[in-house]
Structures are given as structure tokens and as C-alpha cells.
Amino acid sequence: MPEALKRLIHNISLLPGIGENRATKLAFFLLSTNENYLRELRENILTIKEKTAICHICGAITDAPKDICNICNNSSRNHKEICVVEEYLDLLTLEQSGGFTGVYHVLGGAISPINGVFVGDLNFSKLFSRIDNADSKIEIIIATNPNLEGEATTSFLTEEIEKRKLKYKVKMTRLSRGLSSGYIEYADTMSLVSALRERKEI
């Protein structure tokens, strides 16, 4: 096999969820596809970082050079309901369900010391600032995944709100446990809408 093809297969196999067999098939697809598609793909890969930005309010991904995403900038959304998610993909899944009309806060992961992810690595400080700056009581809807990391993240968040004496400003809720897959990213629309509607107060 040519070295260039081996390197391409290796690069593709480093993508999440792509094993060597799948990477090999994708590499051969790219080898046989037309030049225009390859040029467009190359351009998109090379410019993805410079053409996107992080919303300075919620941590979602938005179009550069904007520093506020469309959801945070939308006055018709309920800004008194903040749904806290681990990743931007979770935000997209919830948004596509059509069951939530509030706003979001993306942590950028979950607390996982074994994987080297600590409190300081996540987007907590801006969330506490949002709570602190609220002019009336808000609802924080915790939508972390139901695993050890998600539970650790939820525990830290609830304890920190108590410690910072912010409890009087916050109603804390979390999604009900009705998600069939357990993970927001893979949940179906009906399960998500139901989990949001039947959320429980902490």
C-alpha cells in the first residue's frame, strides 16, 4: 500500500468512533471521488477553526466573528431557564427536539479526574456569573449524562451554588430518567421532550 494512503488511513482512524476498517473504506472513497469534492473538503477542514467562535455567554459554537450565539441573542427565548449540558452536541440534540425554549450553558465536558478533566477545565465560572447577575430567580436545568462523570458534575454544581449562597436565586431541576439510551446525544425526540417536561426539582 502506498505510504500516502497509509498516512491518510491513520489520520482518519484517529477520529472518534472510526476504527481501522472504517478508516480504510473512507480513505478509498476519498481516493476515488472527484477533485471538486476533495478541494471543498480540504477548504472546510483548513478553515473550520477560523470560521467558528465560542459564544462568550453560554459556550456554544457560533459563526465567527460573532461572540454571541443566535440562541443567547434571541429575545423570544426564555432567558430565565438555563439548560446546562456537557457538550455542544447535547445542545444540538435538545434544540432539534423542539421541546425547550429557554437558553443553554455548555460546560465543555464533565468532571472526570481519571481522564484528566477537573473543575477548572470546564465552563463553570461563566455559569456562576450568569446566576450572580440575574435580576430575578432563574431555573437551572441540569442535563448531564447519567454516568459517574455526569453525577460528579451535578454534585459539584449543586454544592457550589449552596457554597456561594446563590440558592435563593436558583430553582435547580434535572431531566427525568426516562431516556432510553441514557445519553442525551443518542436520545429520540419523544424521550427528550418527555424528560424535559417531567424534570424533577433537586
N, C-alpha and C positions, 0 to 999 in steps of 0.2 A: 504493500500500500504506500502511495506517495506520502512523504513527510508532511506536506501541506495539509493533506486530508486527515492525517493522524492528529495534527495540532488542532484542526477545526473540530474533530470529534471530541477531543479532550476539552476544549473550551465549552462546547455545548453541554457536555456531561457535567460541568460544574454548576449548571443552572438547577434551581430547586425542582425536585421531582423528576429529573431526567437521568435515567440510567444510561449505561454504555450502549445497549442495544437501540434504545430510542434515539440517542445522540447520533449513532451511526446512520440510522434511517433519515434523520433530519439533515445530516451532512450530505448524503447522497441526493436528497431532494434539492438542496441548495446548489449542488454541483450541476444538476440537470435543468434548473429553472432559468428563466430569461434574464438578460442583463439589466433591464429596466427595474425589475423587482429587486434584484441584488443591490443596485445603486440606491434605491429608495430605502431599503432595509439598512444599508450602511449609514446613510444620512441620518435616519431616525435614531440609530444606536449612538452615533457620534454626538448628536445634539440634544439627547434626552435630558442631560443634566442642565444645560444652559437654557433650555426652553421650559423648564419647570421650576417652581419655587415652593417653599413651605409657608403656609398661612401662619402669620405671627400671632394669631388669636388661638386657633384650635389645633394647629399642627398638621392639617390636611395638605395634600399635594394640590397645587393650583398652577395656572399658567403664569410663567414669568412674563413681564417683570412685576405682576401684581403681588402684593404681600398680604392680601386678604382674599379668602376663597369666596365663591359665589354664595355658599350657604351662610357664612357669617355675615355677608354683605346684604343678605336678603331680609328686608324689614317685615315681610309677611311670615317669616318663621317665628316660632315661639322661643325667644331667647331666654326664657325662664326655665326651660327644660334642656339640660345638657346631658347628652348620652356619651359616656366615657367608654371608648373602645381601645383595644390593644393596637390594632394596625389599621392602616388606611383601607385595606381590602374589606375589613369588617364594616367600616363606614359605607363603602360602596354597596355591600350586600344589604345592609339595613335600609339604605336610601332607595335601592331598587325594589324593595318590598312595598314601598308606598305607605307603610304603617306608622311612620314617625315624621312629625312636622316641627320638631324642635331643632336644636343645633348639636354639634358634636365636639368631642375633645379626643384627639388621637395621642395616646401615650408613647407610641413607637415601640411597643413590646410589652413584656410582663416581667416582674421581678423573678429572676432565676439565677441565684448565686452560682449554682453548679455550671451554668453556661456563661458565667461572667457578666450577667446583667444585673446591675444594682440600682437602687433608688435614684442615684444621681445621673444614671444613664437615660432615664425616662422623663417625659414631659409633664412632671408633676407641678413644678413651680408656677407655670403659667395657669394651670387649673386653679391652684390656690389663689392666685391673683384675681382670676375671674370671679371666684366666690367672694373674695375680700372686697372687690369693687362693686359688687351687685348692690343695687339700691333697694331691693326687696327680696323676699325669700325665693330661692330657686330650688328646682329639683335636680339632683344628680342621679342619673340612671346608670348604674354600673352594668356594663355589657362585656365583661371579661369572660374568657373561656372557662368552662367548669373543670379545670385541672389544677394541679398543685401551684403552678405559676400564677394562674388567674386568681386562685384563692388567696395567695400571698399578697398579690397586688390589691385585692379588695380589702384585706385586713389592714394593710398599711394605710390605704386611703381613708378608711373609716376611723382608724386610731389617730391619724394625723389631723383630721378635721376636729376631733374631740380635743386633741392637744392644743391646737391653735385657737380653740374657743370659737369655732365657726359654726358649731352645730345649730345655733339659733337662726342662722341664715340659710340652712340647708335641710331639705327633705331628701333622705337617702333611700333609693329604691334599687332593685336589681331585677333583671329579667327572670320570669318564671322558668322552671326547669323542664319545660315541655319540648325542647329542641331535640328532634330525632337523632341528629348526628352528634349533638353536644357542642359542636363548634359553629360559631356564627357564620363563618365563611362558607360552610357547606350546607347551611340550613335552607329549607324551602320557604317560600313566601308565606304560606299559611301558618307555619310554625313560628316564624318571626313575628308576624302580626299578632298572633295569639300570645307569645311570650312578652311582647311589649304591652299589650292590653291588660294582661294579668300580672304585671310586675308587682313585686312584694316590697313593702317598706322594711328597711333594715332598722 
